[in-house]
């Protein structure tokens, strides 16, 4: 079975853009996407990398590129004004917990748009809970699971594995041992999937 590993963080707008294309990529290639939540901040720290917004000219260009790609894909995109985005630990633990609970699809399809499509303040517990309920996810069970040590450990393992395998940002994709970084590499990802 062909598979594509997708290492992502909900705080990464380019991960959001890429995520909107993965369903059609699966259909075209017959591959299965394996979603690997990680902590982008920890990856940046471990690799000595920094967010593009740390360089003003790069940050301005990134904003332009985000708008261009959203238009290219025909998807909603708005910069998220809420400060929680710099610390997505709870959301990423939620992703791992939702995988363990078997509700990842519902969780994931609600969270990414709420961060980058029509932004909500998911740092607000009430807003986060309301989003989960609307998505059909048992918020109480999820909130309990995201605080479990197994959840925390798995997120840490995913992050450490991403760094060990060469990741330095998000999104990072792996087809086998071959790594691709960035939303703009999806055509190369697809070509590689079609060869394996």
Secondary structure as a PSIPRED ss2 file (coil, helix, strand):
# PSIPRED VFORMAT (PSIPRED V4.0)

   1 X C   1.000  0.000  0.000
   2 X C   1.000  0.000  0.000
   3 X E   0.000  0.000  1.000
   4 X E   0.000  0.000  1.000
   5 X E   0.000  0.000  1.000
   6 X E   0.000  0.000  1.000
   7 X E   0.000  0.000  1.000
   8 X E   0.000  0.000  1.000
   9 X C   1.000  0.000  0.000
  10 X C   1.000  0.000  0.000
  11 X C   1.000  0.000  0.000
  12 X C   1.000  0.000  0.000
  13 X H   0.000  1.000  0.000
  14 X H   0.000  1.000  0.000
  15 X H   0.000  1.000  0.000
  16 X H   0.000  1.000  0.000
  17 X H   0.000  1.000  0.000
  18 X H   0.000  1.000  0.000
  19 X H   0.000  1.000  0.000
  20 X H   0.000  1.000  0.000
  21 X H   0.000  1.000  0.000
  22 X H   0.000  1.000  0.000
  23 X H   0.000  1.000  0.000
  24 X H   0.000  1.000  0.000
  25 X H   0.000  1.000  0.000
  26 X H   0.000  1.000  0.000
  27 X H   0.000  1.000  0.000
  28 X H   0.000  1.000  0.000
  29 X H   0.000  1.000  0.000
  30 X C   1.000  0.000  0.000
  31 X C   1.000  0.000  0.000
  32 X E   0.000  0.000  1.000
  33 X E   0.000  0.000  1.000
  34 X E   0.000  0.000  1.000
  35 X E   0.000  0.000  1.000
  36 X E   0.000  0.000  1.000
  37 X E   0.000  0.000  1.000
  38 X C   1.000  0.000  0.000
  39 X C   1.000  0.000  0.000
  40 X H   0.000  1.000  0.000
  41 X H   0.000  1.000  0.000
  42 X H   0.000  1.000  0.000
  43 X H   0.000  1.000  0.000
  44 X H   0.000  1.000  0.000
  45 X H   0.000  1.000  0.000
  46 X H   0.000  1.000  0.000
  47 X H   0.000  1.000  0.000
  48 X C   1.000  0.000  0.000
  49 X C   1.000  0.000  0.000
  50 X C   1.000  0.000  0.000
  51 X C   1.000  0.000  0.000
  52 X H   0.000  1.000  0.000
  53 X H   0.000  1.000  0.000
  54 X H   0.000  1.000  0.000
  55 X C   1.000  0.000  0.000
  56 X H   0.000  1.000  0.000
  57 X H   0.000  1.000  0.000
  58 X H   0.000  1.000  0.000
  59 X H   0.000  1.000  0.000
  60 X H   0.000  1.000  0.000
  61 X H   0.000  1.000  0.000
  62 X H   0.000  1.000  0.000
  63 X H   0.000  1.000  0.000
  64 X H   0.000  1.000  0.000
  65 X H   0.000  1.000  0.000
  66 X H   0.000  1.000  0.000
  67 X H   0.000  1.000  0.000
  68 X H   0.000  1.000  0.000
  69 X H   0.000  1.000  0.000
  70 X H   0.000  1.000  0.000
  71 X H   0.000  1.000  0.000
  72 X H   0.000  1.000  0.000
  73 X H   0.000  1.000  0.000
  74 X C   1.000  0.000  0.000
  75 X C   1.000  0.000  0.000
  76 X C   1.000  0.000  0.000
  77 X C   1.000  0.000  0.000
  78 X C   1.000  0.000  0.000
  79 X C   1.000  0.000  0.000
  80 X C   1.000  0.000  0.000
  81 X C   1.000  0.000  0.000
  82 X C   1.000  0.000  0.000
  83 X H   0.000  1.000  0.000
  84 X H   0.000  1.000  0.000
  85 X H   0.000  1.000  0.000
  86 X H   0.000  1.000  0.000
  87 X C   1.000  0.000  0.000
  88 X C   1.000  0.000  0.000
  89 X H   0.000  1.000  0.000
  90 X H   0.000  1.000  0.000
  91 X H   0.000  1.000  0.000
  92 X H   0.000  1.000  0.000
  93 X H   0.000  1.000  0.000
  94 X H   0.000  1.000  0.000
  95 X H   0.000  1.000  0.000
  96 X H   0.000  1.000  0.000
  97 X H   0.000  1.000  0.000
  98 X H   0.000  1.000  0.000
  99 X H   0.000  1.000  0.000
 100 X H   0.000  1.000  0.000
 101 X H   0.000  1.000  0.000
 102 X C   1.000  0.000  0.000
 103 X C   1.000  0.000  0.000
 104 X H   0.000  1.000  0.000
 105 X H   0.000  1.000  0.000
 106 X H   0.000  1.000  0.000
 107 X H   0.000  1.000  0.000
 108 X H   0.000  1.000  0.000
 109 X H   0.000  1.000  0.000
 110 X H   0.000  1.000  0.000
 111 X H   0.000  1.000  0.000
 112 X H   0.000  1.000  0.000
 113 X H   0.000  1.000  0.000
 114 X H   0.000  1.000  0.000
 115 X H   0.000  1.000  0.000
 116 X H   0.000  1.000  0.000
 117 X H   0.000  1.000  0.000
 118 X C   1.000  0.000  0.000
 119 X C   1.000  0.000  0.000
 120 X C   1.000  0.000  0.000
 121 X C   1.000  0.000  0.000
 122 X C   1.000  0.000  0.000
 123 X C   1.000  0.000  0.000
 124 X C   1.000  0.000  0.000
 125 X H   0.000  1.000  0.000
 126 X H   0.000  1.000  0.000
 127 X H   0.000  1.000  0.000
 128 X H   0.000  1.000  0.000
 129 X H   0.000  1.000  0.000
 130 X H   0.000  1.000  0.000
 131 X H   0.000  1.000  0.000
 132 X H   0.000  1.000  0.000
 133 X H   0.000  1.000  0.000
 134 X H   0.000  1.000  0.000
 135 X H   0.000  1.000  0.000
 136 X C   1.000  0.000  0.000
 137 X C   1.000  0.000  0.000
 138 X C   1.000  0.000  0.000
 139 X H   0.000  1.000  0.000
 140 X H   0.000  1.000  0.000
 141 X H   0.000  1.000  0.000
 142 X H   0.000  1.000  0.000
 143 X H   0.000  1.000  0.000
 144 X H   0.000  1.000  0.000
 145 X H   0.000  1.000  0.000
 146 X H   0.000  1.000  0.000
 147 X C   1.000  0.000  0.000
 148 X C   1.000  0.000  0.000
 149 X H   0.000  1.000  0.000
 150 X H   0.000  1.000  0.000
 151 X H   0.000  1.000  0.000
 152 X H   0.000  1.000  0.000
 153 X H   0.000  1.000  0.000
 154 X H   0.000  1.000  0.000
 155 X H   0.000  1.000  0.000
 156 X H   0.000  1.000  0.000
 157 X H   0.000  1.000  0.000
 158 X H   0.000  1.000  0.000
 159 X H   0.000  1.000  0.000
 160 X H   0.000  1.000  0.000
 161 X H   0.000  1.000  0.000
 162 X H   0.000  1.000  0.000
 163 X H   0.000  1.000  0.000
 164 X H   0.000  1.000  0.000
 165 X C   1.000  0.000  0.000
 166 X C   1.000  0.000  0.000
 167 X C   1.000  0.000  0.000
 168 X C   1.000  0.000  0.000
 169 X C   1.000  0.000  0.000
 170 X C   1.000  0.000  0.000
 171 X C   1.000  0.000  0.000
 172 X E   0.000  0.000  1.000
 173 X E   0.000  0.000  1.000
 174 X E   0.000  0.000  1.000
 175 X E   0.000  0.000  1.000
 176 X C   1.000  0.000  0.000
 177 X C   1.000  0.000  0.000
 178 X E   0.000  0.000  1.000
 179 X E   0.000  0.000  1.000
 180 X E   0.000  0.000  1.000
 181 X E   0.000  0.000  1.000
 182 X C   1.000  0.000  0.000
 183 X H   0.000  1.000  0.000
 184 X H   0.000  1.000  0.000
 185 X H   0.000  1.000  0.000
 186 X H   0.000  1.000  0.000
 187 X H   0.000  1.000  0.000
 188 X H   0.000  1.000  0.000
 189 X H   0.000  1.000  0.000
 190 X H   0.000  1.000  0.000
 191 X H   0.000  1.000  0.000
 192 X H   0.000  1.000  0.000
 193 X H   0.000  1.000  0.000
 194 X H   0.000  1.000  0.000
 195 X H   0.000  1.000  0.000
 196 X C   1.000  0.000  0.000
